[in-house]
Amino acid sequence: MKLFGNKENREEGKNGKASGLIERLKQGLSKTRSGLAGKLDQLVFGKKQIDDAILDELEEILFTADLGVRTTQELIDLVQSAVARKELNHPEKLKDILKENMRSFLHLPRIEHQRPKPGEPLIIMVIGVNGVGKTTTIGKAAHRFRNEGKKVMLIAADTFRAAAVEQLTIWGERVGAEVIKQDTGADPSAVVFDGISAALSRKADVVIIDTAGRLHTKVNLMEELEKVRRVVNGRLDGAPHEIWLILDATTGQNAISQAELFHKALGVTDIVLTKLDGTAKGGIVVGLCHQLGLPVRFIGIGEKMDDLRSFDAQEFVNAIFD
């Protein structure tokens, strides 16, 4: 089954709207661009050489953009090495070397997902703490799949919050996806089992599972999610085929801590970073990829249905620097 790819870019290109998409991306990342590229321009303006003072300020700029300590230090080390080798001899070239190295951090090989067998649906398990935009992301992803002609089914496995089930139901109605749900307080694993059974009988192409994100204790949450994953696999061998971790970009370094926790417990295949349009801390994308080695699948840059964008490293770096 062919998934997503760069279909949106190809189609927009055919319609002559590619530049419009890039502009929307730039607008969505305007706060990050101001905090990173804007400060970098101020730093190098009128300077003739790269000295320790410039490097110290550069380190602060990168850190406040939330690239993280490790990623920031590695970028500074790369700049220092280029200066020592005489490959970097003017402050105005700092932006170019930063762009080049950030792109290399972001260009991660896609994790090879197990594919569904012929006639079976693709099962996607969506995880993350409450408030990061899980349900909204699921709705937007379902919209993308529906636009590709896929039959989509949503499973409301966050049964502890009535609002979560209601929100998913509303999204299902908006995008034309059936929602499998039970009463508030039902066993999430039972809902998932029934949902996958329904998906098989109704020949769905894609199943997206919404899960709880309560961090009342990390142990309880992870045990519950692991149980859901086991039930999914027990009902359909090889599933879930993908596990998407939804992270809120505005939380900065806390997003990396969450990613480490969830990845260790469940084995995340893809990261979706939401609310990038509301933060100057967009550098978290670079830190996440570099520190965890996990690819970013999508980024959320607005409230519109189509504002869940496939992540492209080249486009992202250009949007925050140019």
C-alpha positions as CSV (number, residue, x, y, z in Angstrom):
1,M,0.0,0.0,0.0
2,K,1.5,3.4,-1.0
3,L,1.3,5.9,1.7
4,F,1.4,9.7,1.6
5,G,4.8,10.2,0.0
6,N,5.1,13.7,-1.5
7,K,1.7,13.5,-3.2
8,E,0.7,16.9,-1.8
9,N,3.8,18.5,-3.2
10,R,3.4,16.8,-6.6
11,E,-0.2,17.8,-6.9
12,E,0.3,21.4,-5.7
13,G,3.2,21.7,-8.2
14,K,1.0,20.6,-11.0
15,N,-1.5,23.3,-10.1
16,G,1.2,25.9,-9.8
17,K,0.7,26.4,-6.1
18,A,4.0,25.0,-4.7
19,S,5.2,28.5,-3.9
20,G,2.0,29.1,-2.0
21,L,2.7,26.0,0.2
22,I,6.2,27.2,0.9
23,E,4.9,30.6,1.9
24,R,2.4,29.0,4.3
25,L,5.2,26.9,5.8
26,K,7.3,30.1,6.2
27,Q,4.4,31.9,7.8
28,G,3.8,29.0,10.2
29,L,7.5,29.0,11.2
30,S,7.8,32.8,11.4
31,K,8.4,32.9,15.1
32,T,11.2,30.3,14.9
33,R,12.7,32.1,11.9
34,S,12.7,35.4,13.8
35,G,14.3,33.8,16.8
36,L,16.9,32.0,14.9
37,A,17.8,33.5,11.5
38,G,16.8,37.0,12.7
39,K,19.2,36.9,15.7
40,L,21.9,35.3,13.5
41,D,21.7,38.2,11.0
42,Q,22.1,40.6,13.9
43,L,25.0,38.7,15.3
44,V,27.1,38.7,12.1
45,F,26.1,42.2,10.8
46,G,29.3,44.3,10.4
47,K,31.6,41.6,11.8
48,K,34.8,40.7,9.9
49,Q,35.9,37.5,11.7
50,I,34.6,34.6,13.7
51,D,35.9,34.9,17.2
52,D,35.1,33.5,20.6
53,A,32.6,36.2,21.3
54,I,30.6,35.4,18.2
55,L,30.7,31.6,19.0
56,D,29.4,32.3,22.5
57,E,26.5,34.3,21.2
58,L,25.9,31.8,18.5
59,E,25.7,29.1,21.2
60,E,23.1,31.1,23.1
61,I,21.0,31.7,19.9
62,L,20.9,28.0,19.1
63,F,20.1,27.0,22.6
64,T,17.3,29.4,23.0
65,A,15.8,28.1,19.7
66,D,15.6,24.8,21.7
67,L,18.0,22.7,19.7
68,G,19.1,21.2,23.0
69,V,22.5,21.2,24.7
70,R,23.9,18.2,22.8
71,T,22.8,19.3,19.3
72,T,23.9,22.9,20.0
73,Q,27.3,21.8,21.2
74,E,27.8,19.6,18.2
75,L,27.0,22.5,15.8
76,I,29.4,24.8,17.6
77,D,32.1,22.1,17.4
78,L,31.5,21.8,13.6
79,V,31.7,25.5,13.2
80,Q,35.0,25.7,15.2
81,S,36.5,22.9,13.2
82,A,35.6,24.6,9.9
83,V,37.2,27.8,11.2
84,A,40.3,25.9,12.2
85,R,40.6,24.3,8.8
86,K,40.2,27.7,7.1
87,E,37.0,26.5,5.5
88,L,35.0,29.1,7.3
89,N,36.6,32.5,7.3
90,H,33.8,35.0,7.4
91,P,30.8,35.5,9.7
92,E,28.4,35.9,6.8
93,K,29.0,32.2,5.9
94,L,27.9,31.0,9.3
95,K,24.3,30.6,8.1
96,D,25.3,28.4,5.2
97,I,27.3,26.0,7.4
98,L,24.5,25.9,10.0
99,K,21.9,25.1,7.3
100,E,24.1,22.4,5.8
101,N,24.6,20.6,9.1
102,M,21.1,21.0,10.3
103,R,19.9,19.4,7.1
104,S,22.3,16.5,7.7
105,F,20.8,16.0,11.2
106,L,17.3,16.0,9.8
107,H,17.9,13.7,6.8
108,L,17.3,10.4,8.6
109,P,16.5,7.2,6.9
110,R,12.8,6.2,7.2
111,I,12.3,3.3,9.6
112,E,11.2,0.3,7.7
113,H,7.7,-0.4,8.8
114,Q,6.1,-3.8,8.6
115,R,3.5,-3.6,5.9
116,P,0.0,-5.1,6.2
117,K,-0.7,-8.3,4.3
118,P,-2.9,-8.1,1.2
119,G,-6.5,-7.5,2.2
120,E,-5.6,-6.3,5.7
121,P,-5.7,-2.7,6.8
122,L,-2.8,-0.5,7.8
123,I,-3.0,-0.1,11.6
124,I,-1.6,3.1,13.1
125,M,-1.4,3.5,16.9
126,V,-1.2,7.2,18.0
127,I,0.3,8.0,21.4
128,G,1.3,11.1,23.4
129,V,0.3,13.0,26.5
130,N,-3.0,14.9,26.8
131,G,-3.1,18.3,25.3
132,V,-0.5,17.8,22.5
133,G,-3.2,17.5,19.7
134,K,-3.5,13.8,19.2
135,T,-7.1,13.7,18.2
136,T,-6.8,16.7,15.9
137,T,-3.8,15.2,14.3
138,I,-5.7,11.9,13.8
139,G,-8.5,13.8,12.1
140,K,-6.2,15.6,9.8
141,A,-4.3,12.4,8.9
142,A,-7.6,10.7,8.2
143,H,-8.5,13.6,5.9
144,R,-5.2,13.0,4.0
145,F,-5.9,9.2,3.7
146,R,-9.5,9.9,2.5
147,N,-8.2,12.3,-0.1
148,E,-6.1,9.4,-1.4
149,G,-9.3,7.3,-1.8
150,K,-8.7,5.1,1.3
151,K,-11.4,3.8,3.5
152,V,-10.5,5.0,7.0
153,M,-11.7,3.8,10.4
154,L,-11.0,5.5,13.7
155,I,-10.9,3.7,17.0
156,A,-11.7,5.7,20.2
157,A,-9.5,4.0,22.7
158,D,-9.1,7.0,25.0
159,T,-12.1,5.9,26.9
160,F,-11.4,7.7,30.1
161,R,-12.3,11.1,28.7
162,A,-15.7,11.5,27.2
163,A,-14.5,14.7,25.5
164,A,-11.8,12.7,23.6
165,V,-14.4,10.3,22.2
166,E,-16.8,13.2,21.3
167,Q,-13.9,15.1,19.5
168,L,-12.9,12.0,17.5
169,T,-16.5,11.4,16.5
170,I,-16.8,15.0,15.2
171,W,-13.6,14.5,13.2
172,G,-14.9,11.2,11.8
173,E,-18.1,12.9,10.6
174,R,-16.1,15.8,9.1
175,V,-13.7,13.6,7.1
176,G,-16.0,10.7,6.3
177,A,-14.4,8.1,8.5
178,E,-16.3,5.6,10.7
179,V,-15.6,5.8,14.4
180,I,-15.6,2.7,16.6
181,K,-16.4,3.6,20.2
182,Q,-17.9,2.4,23.5
183,D,-19.1,4.0,26.7
184,T,-16.8,6.2,28.8
185,G,-14.7,4.0,31.1
186,A,-14.8,0.9,28.8
187,D,-11.6,-1.2,28.6
188,P,-9.5,0.4,25.9
189,S,-8.1,-3.0,24.8
190,A,-11.7,-4.3,24.3
191,V,-12.5,-1.3,22.1
192,V,-9.4,-1.8,20.0
193,F,-10.1,-5.6,19.6
194,D,-13.7,-4.9,18.5
195,G,-12.5,-2.0,16.2
196,I,-10.0,-4.1,14.4
197,S,-12.5,-6.9,14.0
198,A,-14.9,-4.4,12.4
199,A,-12.1,-3.0,10.2
200,L,-11.4,-6.5,8.9
201,S,-15.0,-7.3,8.2
202,R,-15.7,-3.9,6.5
203,K,-12.5,-4.0,4.5
204,A,-11.0,-0.8,5.8
205,D,-7.8,0.4,4.2
206,V,-6.5,2.3,7.2
207,V,-7.2,2.1,11.0
208,I,-6.0,4.9,13.3
209,I,-6.2,4.2,17.0
210,D,-6.5,7.2,19.5
211,T,-5.1,6.3,22.9
212,A,-5.1,7.9,26.3
213,G,-2.3,10.2,27.4
214,R,-2.8,10.6,31.1
215,L,0.5,10.9,32.9
216,H,-1.0,10.3,36.4
217,T,1.9,7.8,36.7
218,K,4.2,7.0,33.8
219,V,4.2,3.3,34.8
220,N,0.4,3.0,34.6
221,L,0.2,4.8,31.3
222,M,2.9,2.7,29.6
223,E,1.5,-0.5,30.9
224,E,-1.9,0.4,29.5
225,L,-0.4,1.4,26.1
226,E,1.7,-1.8,26.0
227,K,-1.5,-3.8,26.7
228,V,-3.3,-2.1,23.8
229,R,-0.3,-2.9,21.5
230,R,-0.4,-6.5,22.5
231,V,-4.1,-6.8,21.8
232,V,-3.6,-5.2,18.4
233,N,-0.9,-7.6,17.6
234,G,-2.9,-10.6,18.9
235,R,-5.9,-9.6,16.7
236,L,-3.8,-8.9,13.6
237,D,-0.3,-10.3,13.3
238,G,2.4,-7.7,12.6
239,A,0.2,-4.8,13.8
240,P,0.4,-2.0,14.8
241,H,2.4,-1.3,11.6
242,E,3.2,2.2,12.7
243,I,3.3,4.0,16.1
244,W,3.1,7.8,15.8
245,L,4.2,9.9,18.8
246,I,2.5,13.3,18.9
247,L,4.6,16.0,20.5
248,D,3.7,19.7,21.2
249,A,6.6,21.9,19.9
250,T,5.8,24.7,22.4
251,T,7.0,22.4,25.2
252,G,10.5,22.6,24.0
253,Q,13.0,20.3,25.6
254,N,10.2,18.5,27.5
255,A,9.2,17.1,24.1
256,I,12.5,15.2,23.9
257,S,12.0,13.8,27.4
258,Q,8.6,12.6,26.4
259,A,9.9,11.0,23.2
260,E,12.6,9.1,25.1
261,L,10.0,7.8,27.5
262,F,7.5,6.6,24.9
263,H,10.2,5.3,22.5
264,K,11.8,3.2,25.2
265,A,8.4,1.7,26.2
266,L,6.7,1.2,22.8
267,G,9.2,1.6,19.9
268,V,8.0,4.8,18.1
269,T,8.2,4.7,14.3
270,D,7.3,8.3,13.5
271,I,7.1,11.7,15.3
272,V,4.4,14.3,14.6
273,L,5.3,17.7,15.9
274,T,2.3,20.0,16.4
275,K,1.8,23.7,17.1
276,L,5.0,24.8,15.3
277,D,3.2,28.0,14.2
278,G,2.9,29.1,17.9
279,T,6.5,28.9,19.0
280,A,9.9,30.3,18.5
281,K,11.3,26.9,19.6
282,G,11.1,25.2,16.2
283,G,14.7,24.1,16.6
284,I,13.2,21.3,18.7
285,V,12.8,19.4,15.4
286,V,16.5,19.4,14.9
287,G,17.2,18.3,18.4
288,L,14.6,15.5,18.3
289,C,16.0,14.0,15.1
290,H,19.6,14.3,16.1
291,Q,19.3,13.1,19.7
292,L,16.8,10.3,19.2
293,G,17.4,9.3,15.6
294,L,13.7,9.2,15.0
295,P,12.2,10.7,11.8
296,V,9.6,13.5,11.9
297,R,6.7,12.3,9.7
298,F,4.5,15.4,9.9
299,I,4.5,18.9,11.3
300,G,1.5,21.0,12.3
301,I,1.7,24.6,11.2
302,G,-1.9,25.8,11.7
303,E,-5.5,25.0,12.4
304,K,-6.8,24.3,8.9
305,M,-7.5,20.7,7.7
306,D,-4.5,20.8,5.4
307,D,-2.1,22.3,7.9
308,L,-0.7,18.9,8.8
309,R,2.3,18.9,6.4
310,S,4.6,16.1,5.4
311,F,8.0,16.9,6.8
312,D,10.7,17.8,4.3
313,A,14.1,18.6,5.8
314,Q,15.2,20.9,2.9
315,E,11.9,22.9,3.0
316,F,12.0,23.1,6.8
317,V,15.6,24.4,7.0
318,N,14.9,26.9,4.2
319,A,11.8,28.1,5.9
320,I,13.5,29.0,9.1
321,F,16.6,30.6,7.5
322,D,15.5,32.2,4.2
